[in-house]
């Protein structure tokens, strides 16, 4: 291509080009080397710009196609860090260019024929003083035609380009940050059904999903308001019943795991949940955590007039009366459902209170289902709501402002008005909250949806997060819970199971730098432990006596009906995971109430839960109380477990057994009759049930005393431990029992450890004895010291089933120090008995020395 047409083309087409915010023309770009010759449009390209579109093809399509081609060409040849937009050709310039192209073809043909091309090229290259003047950068700049002016202009241009590039980089950094003011948020999109724009600063679920996708919703970039390190965070939870009390533990674990601030939990409970949770927190002993309970039964009259179809029942309406229930000096609180799991520090949510403005008193996340849009099914008629409505699984309440706004009167009037047409609530308190917000939208401060990712079927929860780090709060608000349908349900389920099976003992960590209220129980425990000699070979035994084990009472649903004869009996036993298989057999042999203490880790507790829920036998029994004592330390705290089970007996009498014994069929009724016959209510008696054992894993259990005696004679059964520990049950006098038809009394002897039925107020087991050895012996000695009569029942029996040796008996047999420490503990116990019972206790010292 000859240079003259090229220069002519550049001079004709002086349309400007924008480079990174600076405007240039084509000639200037070529002269500065910023646009190569290959980026100049060809004649065919120019022709495509200039031709008029046909009827089958719009000019917009042609222009878009050709310009995109030119743009790709120019991009491929541009200098680094500079974007070149394709030139714009006005229509008149295009006409001139078409004429130039036709003339150029003729000129090229003639030049080739006359061999003028080399001469013209040499002429162009030999001219060194030729320059093409660029367009000025601004109307105020003057153009200089001198070489010195061109040099200054080039330096000014380079400086300007560098400044613009720096401004662009700064702008990109600014755009990558989240908006700093609510005014920069995107507007709320329309909806069908209850359509309205939410009065909020944070944006709706739609906008939050868009922003999450654009910005990554990364918590690393979000600048949260700072919460004071030692500021107490208040959390209110409504909890009622056995199952909710179990579920709330996972919520509490997730909060404690991430927290860095002192916490104050406010539980609105029924009597069942209060008993369970008060015992749990008392034995958990987590530093910088306070707990208060509020009687939900006293609040029932406040909301019982509202018909509610939701499965939460009347307690699902209790959030409405929190302003009246919680202390009047409490200004703000976070309200949570029991099916919530935290994935971040709750202080981040507490900090959102600083964003409330004007009359905003409620912090809520938009409902992520279509429930309030009214299009889930035909004739679906939800309560009124603002847009999609709001979910009340996570609420931020400014209690002081709500009280000033007369919240009680506000929600009551709204509920009364709506119930005239709706007749009942479908989603409990959530319906009433939304109806109030519909009438008073200024009350709500809308939270980003990652503060309440709602995992129910057919929700838009996936719009709330883009990455794992985006997750803040997970809400299992479907009745299906972990079986809910969700694209990422496996991840959410694993996160939930992590806290479900997490060792709660690890959450007993101090918050350094924050003064905490004095906990007298904790202080007394630390004082007692500090008095122990750590160099004592039996230090671990002594320490176990004072260890506080986290205890969850009534791990499963429990029901008990009081009998009118006041003679009911509860079987008491303790077990660990390796004896779990005995539960079904015991339930088949004993139809009365059972109180069991289970020594489990957090993970084993969940395995037990799945085992029990999968057992028809166990699920059919509501009168079995399962009390989980969580593992801690190296010993099996057998007597602590027995005491826990004894303390939660609801009947007047209890049968103290072990988990590997099967009572005879009908023993429950037989013991109840014996209570009345032997006047147990007015006398101190311990009714002895003779114990036998078998070495066969498959035993045809004797259905009567005669059948048992037959198996005893054949060698299928034996008296319990006759071959290894005869003294333990010898005083029962099995020879007399074979022919006895009436109860008979026996005297205490050294090492006597029968299984007995006693009154509920009998003494507890001594906690110093852990693992194997002397745990029952010491208890029977205590009963004898308190003048209990030992009476053997002639028609009662129980059989020990074979099992592998426990870890503790293995240690007893193999570890000499273990046996030495056990002997030391026995001597200390006998000395304590002498101090407590005086002269009457001397026989225990004598009997031990003679044995």
GUKE-394608 format. One record per residue (C-alpha): residue number from 1; residue in one letter; x, y, z. Coordinates in pm, whole numbers. Each point is the difference from the previous one (the first is absolute). Last residue first. Example, Ala and Ser with C-alpha at 12.3 -4.5 7.8 and 13.67 -1.06 7.14 Angstrom:
% residues 2
2|S|1367|-106|714;
1|A|-137|-344|66;
This chain:
% residues 851
851|X|-1214|-6030|10594;
850|X|82|56|368;
849|X|145|349|-51;
848|X|-294|106|-213;
847|X|-248|-130|256;
846|X|173|191|276;
845|X|2|329|-187;
844|X|-363|-45|-98;
843|X|-90|-94|356;
842|X|133|333|122;
841|X|-281|182|-182;
840|X|-245|-31|288;
839|X|243|185|231;
838|X|-16|322|-196;
837|X|-221|36|-306;
836|X|158|294|-178;
835|X|358|-18|128;
834|X|9|-379|-31;
833|X|-144|14|-350;
832|X|267|252|-102;
831|X|268|-240|127;
830|X|-160|-279|-200;
829|X|5|216|-314;
828|X|367|89|51;
827|X|87|-368|34;
826|X|-190|-88|-316;
825|X|169|285|-192;
824|X|343|-133|95;
823|X|-96|-350|-112;
822|X|-114|137|-337;
821|X|326|192|-33;
820|X|205|-316|54;
819|X|-215|-192|-250;
818|X|54|265|-271;
817|X|370|13|85;
816|X|24|-373|-70;
815|X|-142|39|-351;
814|X|-97|-319|-186;
813|X|-312|-121|180;
812|X|-142|341|82;
811|X|84|132|-347;
810|X|-189|-290|-159;
809|X|-290|62|235;
808|X|-7|361|-121;
807|X|6|-82|-373;
806|X|-304|-223|37;
805|X|21|-373|-51;
804|X|-201|-128|-299;
803|X|-361|-90|71;
802|X|-204|-278|160;
801|X|-353|64|129;
800|X|-65|32|373;
799|X|-331|-151|108;
798|X|-260|144|239;
797|X|-219|-163|260;
796|X|-316|45|204;
795|X|-218|-265|162;
794|X|151|-18|350;
793|X|72|374|46;
792|X|300|48|229;
791|X|-35|266|270;
790|X|294|220|99;
789|X|-107|233|281;
788|X|126|360|-25;
787|X|165|131|314;
786|X|174|312|-144;
785|X|334|-179|42;
784|X|-146|-292|-196;
783|X|-92|230|-286;
782|X|349|152|1;
781|X|159|-347|-10;
780|X|-222|-82|-298;
779|X|131|313|-173;
778|X|366|-81|74;
777|X|-39|-351|-143;
776|X|-163|136|-315;
775|X|305|205|-111;
774|X|257|-228|161;
773|X|194|-76|-317;
772|X|7|94|-367;
771|X|-5|349|-148;
770|X|-58|271|255;
769|X|-41|-8|375;
768|X|34|352|143;
767|X|-355|74|-105;
766|X|-168|-177|293;
765|X|-343|-124|-106;
764|X|-311|188|111;
763|X|-194|-51|320;
762|X|-366|-115|-8;
761|X|-269|261|-67;
760|X|-146|-191|-297;
759|X|-82|-298|215;
758|X|190|-320|-53;
757|X|10|-298|-236;
756|X|322|-198|17;
755|X|275|-157|-203;
754|X|243|-170|239;
753|X|352|122|89;
752|X|127|-164|323;
751|X|375|63|31;
750|X|-7|-60|378;
749|X|-327|-135|132;
748|X|-341|156|51;
747|X|-263|-220|151;
746|X|-281|-180|-180;
745|X|-378|26|35;
744|X|-247|-235|-163;
743|X|-283|53|-246;
742|X|-244|-292|-26;
741|X|-1|-315|-213;
740|X|359|-105|59;
739|X|116|-333|-139;
738|X|277|108|-236;
737|X|51|326|194;
736|X|139|-186|300;
735|X|280|-149|-205;
734|X|51|336|-174;
733|X|93|167|332;
732|X|0|367|-112;
731|X|305|38|228;
730|X|212|-172|-271;
729|X|-57|276|-254;
728|X|328|196|-10;
727|X|190|-251|214;
726|X|14|-250|-285;
725|X|203|227|-227;
724|X|170|-208|-274;
723|X|-181|-338|-24;
722|X|-327|96|168;
721|X|-17|316|-211;
720|X|-381|-11|-26;
719|X|-157|-334|91;
718|X|30|-221|-303;
717|X|-218|-82|-301;
716|X|22|-263|-274;
715|X|155|-243|247;
714|X|-285|-251|-11;
713|X|-95|73|362;
712|X|-18|372|-63;
711|X|-201|-59|-316;
710|X|-256|-194|207;
709|X|3|264|272;
708|X|-78|264|-263;
707|X|-291|-204|-136;
706|X|-145|-31|350;
705|X|42|373|63;
704|X|-198|81|-312;
703|X|38|121|-359;
702|X|358|-113|-35;
701|X|182|184|-283;
700|X|102|-237|-277;
699|X|351|132|-23;
698|X|205|93|-301;
697|X|317|174|113;
696|X|73|-289|232;
695|X|219|51|304;
694|X|-298|51|226;
693|X|-44|197|319;
692|X|-214|17|311;
691|X|-104|281|233;
690|X|-248|-19|289;
689|X|-222|314|30;
688|X|51|152|344;
687|X|-265|234|141;
686|X|165|282|195;
685|X|-221|100|290;
684|X|-35|306|212;
683|X|-360|-7|113;
682|X|-312|213|-46;
681|X|-35|10|-378;
680|X|142|-349|-46;
679|X|-297|-159|173;
678|X|116|-352|-88;
677|X|-319|-100|-183;
676|X|-48|337|-170;
675|X|350|28|-138;
674|X|1|-373|-77;
673|X|-291|50|-238;
672|X|196|264|-192;
671|X|300|-229|-7;
670|X|-198|-285|-155;
669|X|-152|230|-262;
668|X|344|111|-119;
667|X|147|-351|29;
666|X|-253|-133|-253;
665|X|257|-157|-231;
664|X|323|-46|191;
663|X|246|285|0;
662|X|275|-3|-264;
661|X|334|112|138;
660|X|268|164|-221;
659|X|-132|353|66;
658|X|42|-15|375;
657|X|-276|19|261;
656|X|-123|226|279;
655|X|-380|-45|14;
654|X|-161|327|90;
653|X|-291|105|217;
652|X|-227|304|36;
651|X|-4|56|-378;
650|X|140|298|-192;
649|X|362|-113|-10;
648|X|220|282|-118;
647|X|244|7|288;
646|X|57|-375|-24;
645|X|122|14|-363;
644|X|248|275|83;
643|X|113|-187|311;
642|X|62|-319|-198;
641|X|206|194|-254;
640|X|207|161|275;
639|X|55|-348|144;
638|X|136|-140|-325;
637|X|231|288|-87;
636|X|194|-197|-267;
635|X|353|130|35;
634|X|229|190|-240;
633|X|-152|348|15;
632|X|-307|146|-166;
631|X|-283|-175|-174;
630|X|-343|159|-14;
629|X|-276|-114|235;
628|X|-311|-66|-208;
627|X|-325|-60|189;
626|X|-247|-230|-175;
625|X|-337|-23|178;
624|X|-209|-298|-105;
623|X|-376|44|46;
622|X|-74|77|-365;
621|X|58|-353|-121;
620|X|-112|-65|-358;
619|X|308|176|-129;
618|X|225|-244|184;
617|X|-165|-311|-143;
616|X|-40|142|-350;
615|X|371|76|-14;
614|X|120|245|-266;
613|X|-47|304|223;
612|X|200|-173|271;
611|X|293|-84|-227;
610|X|3|348|-156;
609|X|4|159|344;
608|X|268|-240|120;
607|X|221|97|-292;
606|X|-66|366|81;
605|X|106|-56|361;
604|X|308|-183|-128;
603|X|113|316|-180;
602|X|-46|214|310;
601|X|186|-257|209;
600|X|-199|-245|206;
599|X|-62|-124|354;
598|X|-371|-84|0;
597|X|-209|33|317;
596|X|-324|-197|-17;
595|X|-327|45|191;
594|X|-263|-261|-83;
593|X|-376|7|62;
592|X|-187|-333|-4;
591|X|-21|-262|-274;
590|X|316|-183|97;
589|X|97|-312|-198;
588|X|-60|142|-350;
587|X|159|333|92;
586|X|301|-188|138;
585|X|43|-188|-329;
584|X|-22|320|-204;
583|X|260|176|211;
582|X|261|-276|9;
581|X|147|87|-342;
580|X|128|331|136;
579|X|249|-173|227;
578|X|313|107|-192;
577|X|-119|362|-16;
576|X|3|47|375;
575|X|-249|-100|263;
574|X|-179|91|320;
573|X|-302|-152|175;
572|X|-310|87|204;
571|X|-329|-189|-33;
570|X|-289|215|123;
569|X|-264|-128|244;
568|X|-359|110|59;
567|X|-164|-48|338;
566|X|-197|323|39;
565|X|-325|-192|-64;
564|X|-136|264|-242;
563|X|277|-41|-256;
562|X|167|318|-129;
561|X|19|20|-376;
560|X|339|31|-161;
559|X|103|127|-341;
558|X|350|60|-130;
557|X|124|123|-338;
556|X|368|-62|-54;
555|X|313|156|154;
554|X|-185|24|329;
553|X|287|164|189;
552|X|310|129|-175;
551|X|298|-5|236;
550|X|343|163|-30;
549|X|223|-180|247;
548|X|136|195|294;
547|X|319|-167|126;
546|X|23|-5|377;
545|X|26|-375|55;
544|X|213|-32|-311;
543|X|273|202|172;
542|X|44|-258|272;
541|X|48|-282|-246;
540|X|237|210|-215;
539|X|207|93|308;
538|X|48|-362|108;
537|X|378|7|-41;
536|X|-1|331|197;
535|X|233|247|-168;
534|X|-294|215|-105;
533|X|-93|52|363;
532|X|-358|119|15;
531|X|-69|342|154;
530|X|-7|167|-344;
529|X|-284|-230|-102;
528|X|-214|117|291;
527|X|68|369|-72;
526|X|-75|-44|-368;
525|X|-329|-168|85;
524|X|-96|269|248;
523|X|72|271|-257;
522|X|-203|-177|-268;
521|X|-298|-44|229;
520|X|30|359|124;
519|X|-1|147|-347;
518|X|124|357|37;
517|X|-101|219|-289;
516|X|251|32|-278;
515|X|259|270|-69;
514|X|105|-8|-365;
513|X|368|-12|-96;
512|X|5|-369|-79;
511|X|-326|-163|-93;
510|X|49|-343|159;
509|X|-70|-324|-176;
508|X|-258|-256|99;
507|X|-87|-65|-364;
506|X|224|-308|-14;
505|X|-235|-178|240;
504|X|-273|23|-265;
503|X|173|-261|-212;
502|X|-145|60|-347;
501|X|-251|-261|-117;
500|X|-286|239|-78;
499|X|243|276|-88;
498|X|156|-200|-282;
497|X|-337|-155|-83;
496|X|-133|345|-93;
495|X|295|71|-229;
494|X|-39|-343|-156;
493|X|-369|64|-65;
492|X|73|337|-156;
491|X|257|-153|-235;
490|X|-231|-286|-91;
489|X|-290|241|-52;
488|X|183|188|-274;
487|X|-266|-21|-271;
486|X|-279|-11|256;
485|X|-279|-240|85;
484|X|-63|-35|371;
483|X|85|-326|176;
482|X|200|177|272;
481|X|-312|183|127;
480|X|-307|-157|-169;
479|X|-227|242|192;
478|X|186|271|-196;
477|X|157|292|184;
476|X|353|-138|15;
475|X|147|351|22;
474|X|368|51|-79;
473|X|167|319|122;
472|X|311|171|-133;
471|X|97|-159|-330;
470|X|204|215|-239;
469|X|326|-179|83;
468|X|-138|-315|-161;
467|X|-30|179|-333;
466|X|-270|160|-211;
465|X|-264|53|263;
464|X|-348|137|40;
463|X|-126|-87|-348;
462|X|7|-370|88;
461|X|-267|67|266;
460|X|-266|56|-264;
459|X|-239|-246|161;
458|X|-175|-301|-153;
457|X|34|-235|296;
456|X|128|145|325;
455|X|353|102|79;
454|X|-36|367|94;
453|X|330|187|-6;
452|X|-63|251|281;
451|X|283|249|45;
450|X|109|-70|-358;
449|X|-321|176|-105;
448|X|135|344|69;
447|X|-208|159|277;
446|X|-302|220|-60;
445|X|-57|267|262;
444|X|-369|-11|73;
443|X|-217|248|189;
442|X|-47|241|-293;
441|X|-218|-261|-171;
440|X|-287|63|244;
439|X|-318|-157|-141;
438|X|180|-282|-181;
437|X|243|-20|292;
436|X|-287|-79|238;
435|X|-133|-271|-232;
434|X|348|-142|-36;
433|X|52|-31|376;
432|X|-343|-162|31;
431|X|72|-266|-261;
430|X|345|-70|145;
429|X|-144|-55|350;
428|X|-163|-331|-104;
427|X|57|-102|-363;
426|X|-355|-102|-92;
425|X|-187|245|222;
424|X|-372|-38|55;
423|X|-342|138|-106;
422|X|145|191|-300;
421|X|-294|240|-33;
420|X|-69|115|356;
419|X|346|-120|91;
418|X|144|296|-193;
417|X|-160|265|222;
416|X|77|-175|328;
415|X|361|-61|-102;
414|X|53|365|-99;
413|X|-152|130|323;
412|X|214|-238|206;
411|X|318|81|-192;
410|X|-27|375|62;
409|X|-126|-17|356;
408|X|299|-204|114;
407|X|240|208|-209;
406|X|-84|323|181;
405|X|248|202|-211;
404|X|193|84|316;
403|X|21|-372|83;
402|X|129|-74|-347;
401|X|265|272|34;
400|X|135|-154|323;
399|X|-15|-353|-141;
398|X|205|61|-312;
397|X|-53|-350|-136;
396|X|222|-178|-253;
395|X|-181|-305|-128;
394|X|124|-330|-147;
393|X|-253|-278|-66;
392|X|-260|272|-58;
391|X|-9|-17|-380;
390|X|-120|309|-182;
389|X|-259|61|-269;
388|X|36|-57|-373;
387|X|-121|351|-67;
386|X|-125|151|327;
385|X|-233|-256|151;
384|X|-368|-75|36;
383|X|-80|-350|133;
382|X|-1|-273|-259;
381|X|-286|-109|-226;
380|X|75|-300|-219;
379|X|-314|-51|-213;
378|X|199|-212|-245;
377|X|349|-81|110;
376|X|329|169|78;
375|X|-102|333|-154;
374|X|-88|211|302;
373|X|303|228|-9;
372|X|32|-51|376;
371|X|115|-361|-40;
370|X|231|53|-294;
369|X|308|-105|198;
368|X|304|206|96;
367|X|-168|214|266;
366|X|192|326|27;
365|X|238|24|294;
364|X|-100|195|308;
363|X|125|277|230;
362|X|-289|158|188;
361|X|4|340|173;
360|X|44|248|-285;
359|X|-149|333|104;
358|X|282|214|-137;
357|X|308|-202|-71;
356|X|132|-346|84;
355|X|356|-52|-124;
354|X|151|-22|348;
353|X|-221|-303|72;
352|X|196|-179|-274;
351|X|286|-43|248;
350|X|-190|-277|180;
349|X|6|-199|-322;
348|X|378|25|-18;
347|X|18|-78|372;
346|X|-165|-335|-77;
345|X|336|-117|-133;
344|X|-48|-205|-314;
343|X|-153|-325|-127;
342|X|-297|-1|238;
341|X|-256|-280|-13;
340|X|-370|71|58;
339|X|-268|-262|72;
338|X|-72|135|352;
337|X|-131|328|-138;
336|X|190|315|87;
335|X|-70|342|151;
334|X|288|246|24;
333|X|-56|253|279;
332|X|-9|371|63;
331|X|-69|240|286;
330|X|-22|-226|305;
329|X|-101|226|292;
328|X|-359|-126|-7;
327|X|113|-362|48;
326|X|-144|-238|-264;
325|X|-362|-110|8;
324|X|-194|313|-100;
323|X|216|91|-297;
322|X|25|-372|-76;
321|X|-377|-32|-45;
320|X|-14|-63|-375;
319|X|284|-250|19;
318|X|-233|-233|192;
317|X|-216|-88|-302;
316|X|177|-325|-96;
315|X|-37|-107|362;
314|X|-373|-48|-65;
313|X|62|-271|-251;
312|X|330|-42|-183;
311|X|-175|-222|-256;
310|X|-171|306|-152;
309|X|-381|8|-14;
308|X|-38|283|252;
307|X|-321|147|143;
306|X|88|316|199;
305|X|-178|22|338;
304|X|286|-194|165;
303|X|237|293|-61;
302|X|17|194|327;
301|X|-156|-282|205;
300|X|294|-221|-90;
299|X|249|237|158;
298|X|-1|-160|347;
297|X|63|-339|-158;
296|X|302|145|-177;
295|X|183|43|327;
294|X|307|212|-65;
293|X|349|-141|38;
292|X|327|189|30;
291|X|345|-116|-109;
290|X|337|168|27;
289|X|308|-90|-199;
288|X|343|151|67;
287|X|158|-339|81;
286|X|-184|-319|-102;
285|X|-90|-212|304;
284|X|-162|-287|-194;
283|X|-143|-152|320;
282|X|-221|300|80;
281|X|-65|60|-371;
280|X|-138|-352|-47;
279|X|-194|-10|327;
278|X|-172|330|-82;
277|X|-63|-122|-353;
276|X|-177|-323|93;
275|X|-211|134|288;
274|X|-91|316|-192;
273|X|-92|-203|-308;
272|X|-245|-212|201;
271|X|-154|288|196;
270|X|-81|193|-316;
269|X|250|242|-140;
268|X|84|359|-90;
267|X|377|-10|8;
266|X|208|319|30;
265|X|365|-68|-77;
264|X|266|251|105;
263|X|326|-23|-188;
262|X|345|144|62;
261|X|181|79|-324;
260|X|234|-190|-230;
259|X|-254|-244|-141;
258|X|67|-247|-282;
257|X|-27|-335|183;
256|X|-241|134|261;
255|X|-259|90|-266;
254|X|32|-334|-179;
253|X|-23|-186|332;
252|X|-310|195|104;
251|X|-177|-86|-325;
250|X|91|-367|39;
249|X|-132|6|357;
248|X|-328|151|-122;
247|X|-90|-324|-173;
246|X|-1|-207|320;
245|X|-221|246|185;
244|X|-227|14|-305;
243|X|-40|-378|14;
242|X|-84|-15|371;
241|X|-257|278|18;
240|X|0|377|-28;
239|X|257|252|-118;
238|X|-40|368|-84;
237|X|343|155|-42;
236|X|127|346|94;
235|X|364|101|-53;
234|X|174|290|174;
233|X|356|89|-97;
232|X|215|133|283;
231|X|259|258|-101;
230|X|350|-111|100;
229|X|173|44|-334;
228|X|-209|301|-100;
227|X|-178|-64|-326;
226|X|159|163|-307;
225|X|-222|87|-291;
224|X|51|-248|-283;
223|X|222|76|-296;
222|X|-94|-254|-265;
221|X|304|-103|-205;
220|X|93|-315|193;
219|X|-367|-95|38;
218|X|-13|-60|-370;
217|X|-336|51|-162;
216|X|178|-100|-322;
215|X|-40|351|-132;
214|X|-206|-66|-308;
213|X|-170|-323|102;
212|X|-64|121|351;
211|X|-124|328|-137;
210|X|-249|-177|-220;
209|X|-116|-226|282;
208|X|-28|296|233;
207|X|-206|180|-259;
206|X|-245|-282|-31;
205|X|-12|-66|375;
204|X|-73|359|70;
203|X|221|302|58;
202|X|187|107|310;
201|X|-142|343|65;
200|X|-361|-98|26;
199|X|-348|125|-66;
198|X|-112|-296|-208;
197|X|-166|81|-331;
196|X|-339|-152|-42;
195|X|-161|-293|-172;
194|X|-201|-250|203;
193|X|-84|-213|-304;
192|X|263|30|-272;
191|X|329|163|72;
190|X|189|312|-105;
189|X|370|61|42;
188|X|154|197|283;
187|X|247|268|-95;
186|X|372|-68|-7;
185|X|201|119|295;
184|X|208|318|-23;
183|X|-235|191|227;
182|X|72|-239|283;
181|X|349|140|30;
180|X|337|-164|-16;
179|X|-65|-212|-305;
178|X|215|-314|-7;
177|X|357|36|-133;
176|X|99|-109|-352;
175|X|-123|332|-139;
174|X|257|192|204;
173|X|283|-219|-121;
172|X|-115|45|-359;
171|X|-10|376|47;
170|X|353|4|140;
169|X|121|-199|-300;
168|X|-180|236|-236;
167|X|153|304|169;
166|X|348|-152|-34;
165|X|-61|-68|-370;
164|X|-118|358|-46;
163|X|313|135|166;
162|X|225|-220|-214;
161|X|-180|114|-316;
160|X|36|367|101;
159|X|371|-36|64;
158|X|47|-169|-337;
157|X|-200|278|-169;
156|X|199|274|170;
155|X|325|-167|-108;
154|X|-126|-30|-360;
153|X|-114|363|-2;
152|X|336|114|124;
151|X|173|-190|-282;
150|X|-244|132|-260;
149|X|54|356|122;
148|X|375|-41|-41;
147|X|-51|-137|-352;
146|X|-207|304|-95;
145|X|-361|-25|-115;
144|X|-146|82|340;
143|X|-365|-61|83;
142|X|-162|201|275;
141|X|-196|-163|281;
140|X|-323|162|120;
139|X|-227|-201|-231;
138|X|129|-319|154;
137|X|231|-283|-99;
136|X|78|174|-330;
135|X|-39|-206|-316;
134|X|323|-147|-126;
133|X|229|155|-258;
132|X|158|-240|-246;
131|X|369|55|-47;
130|X|236|1|-301;
129|X|355|97|87;
128|X|156|-333|-79;
127|X|-93|-39|-370;
126|X|217|-282|-128;
125|X|-246|-269|101;
124|X|-278|153|-205;
123|X|213|41|-313;
122|X|132|-354|29;
121|X|-358|-128|14;
120|X|-104|210|-299;
119|X|295|-129|-201;
118|X|-61|-358|94;
117|X|-374|27|-103;
116|X|64|171|-334;
115|X|61|-323|-197;
114|X|-207|126|-300;
113|X|-240|-296|-2;
112|X|-13|-16|375;
111|X|-72|372|12;
110|X|-284|-30|-252;
109|X|-166|-282|188;
108|X|52|173|333;
107|X|-146|325|-130;
106|X|-306|-174|-136;
105|X|-64|-176|328;
104|X|72|320|194;
103|X|-254|190|-199;
102|X|-272|-246|105;
101|X|121|16|360;
100|X|9|379|0;
99|X|-357|15|-122;
98|X|-112|-227|277;
97|X|198|209|249;
96|X|-171|317|-114;
95|X|-340|-165|52;
94|X|106|-125|343;
93|X|107|346|101;
92|X|-347|126|-82;
91|X|-160|-281|207;
90|X|204|73|311;
89|X|251|-273|80;
88|X|51|-85|367;
87|X|331|-158|81;
86|X|13|-324|199;
85|X|83|38|367;
84|X|363|-31|93;
83|X|81|-130|345;
82|X|343|87|134;
81|X|182|-203|266;
80|X|238|-153|-257;
79|X|9|149|-351;
78|X|-282|-87|-235;
77|X|30|-269|-265;
76|X|-254|-257|113;
75|X|-241|261|134;
74|X|-11|177|-340;
73|X|-92|-320|-175;
72|X|-261|-97|258;
71|X|-158|347|-25;
70|X|-3|-11|-377;
69|X|-191|-326|11;
68|X|-238|135|264;
67|X|-58|302|-221;
66|X|-85|-219|-294;
65|X|-256|-210|189;
64|X|-163|287|182;
63|X|-16|213|-315;
62|X|-161|-279|-198;
61|X|-253|-78|271;
60|X|-87|365|55;
59|X|-41|49|-371;
58|X|-272|-257|1;
57|X|14|-301|-227;
56|X|-283|-147|-201;
55|X|-94|340|-140;
54|X|359|62|-104;
53|X|243|207|199;
52|X|175|299|-164;
51|X|365|-40|-80;
50|X|256|224|165;
49|X|115|-209|290;
48|X|19|-314|-216;
47|X|198|196|-257;
46|X|246|108|263;
45|X|46|-361|102;
44|X|51|-105|-364;
43|X|241|287|-47;
42|X|197|-112|299;
41|X|-30|167|338;
40|X|326|122|156;
39|X|112|-238|278;
38|X|267|-154|-219;
37|X|161|338|-31;
36|X|82|2|367;
35|X|-171|223|253;
34|X|188|134|301;
33|X|318|67|-196;
32|X|-8|368|83;
31|X|-53|110|-363;
30|X|-265|-264|-51;
29|X|-191|106|311;
28|X|18|366|-97;
27|X|-136|-71|-345;
26|X|-290|-200|137;
25|X|-123|265|242;
24|X|41|-9|377;
23|X|-236|55|298;
22|X|122|-93|348;
21|X|-212|-210|248;
20|X|191|-323|-49;
19|X|44|66|-373;
18|X|-301|157|-167;
17|X|27|37|-382;
16|X|-74|324|-184;
15|X|-128|28|-359;
14|X|276|140|-216;
13|X|-81|-206|-307;
12|X|110|203|-297;
11|X|351|56|134;
10|X|41|-368|82;
9|X|-126|-109|-341;
8|X|222|245|-179;
7|X|294|-125|196;
6|X|-80|-354|-105;
5|X|-77|105|-357;
4|X|348|155|-11;
3|X|171|-289|173;
2|X|-54|-261|-269;
1|X|-140|-339|95;
